[in-house]
Amino acid sequence: MPTLTLEQQDKIDRLGKLAREFEQKYGNCPQCVLHAVREVFGHVDETVFRAGFAFGGGGAGTIEGTCGALCGAMMVVAAAAVR
């Protein structure tokens, strides 16, 4: 496994901190992750961010689906790997 540079580790740390702050302030885990990624890396467009709303609370607020923060992270990967 490659070692992260200090700059890369700082970005990851900032990303986690922002995501937690946004969750405490606004709720909706997937959008908090997406917004934090947008703040740190600048790679999340508005359409992807808005789509994240549906995955809050485990998917449509059911509290029974996949973790919203995980869904947000998967959306980031999918958006970056568009084919």
Residue pairs with C-beta under 8 A, 6 or more apart in sequence:
4 12
11 40
11 41
14 40
15 36
15 37
15 40
15 41
16 36
18 35
18 36
18 39
18 40
19 32
19 33
19 35
19 36
19 69
20 32
22 31
22 32
22 35
22 36
23 29
23 32
23 69
26 32
27 56
28 52
28 53
28 56
28 57
28 68
29 55
29 56
29 67
29 68
29 69
29 71
29 72
30 52
30 53
30 55
30 56
30 68
30 69
30 71
30 72
30 75
31 49
31 52
31 53
31 56
31 72
32 69
32 72
33 52
33 68
33 69
33 72
33 73
33 76
34 44
34 48
34 49
34 52
34 72
34 75
34 76
35 44
35 49
37 43
37 44
37 72
37 76
38 44
38 49
43 76
43 79
43 80
44 76
44 79
45 79
48 75
48 76
48 79
51 75
52 68
52 71
52 72
52 75
54 60
55 65
55 66
55 68
55 71
55 72
55 75
56 68
57 63
57 68
58 64
58 65
58 66
58 67
58 68
59 65
59 66
59 68
59 71
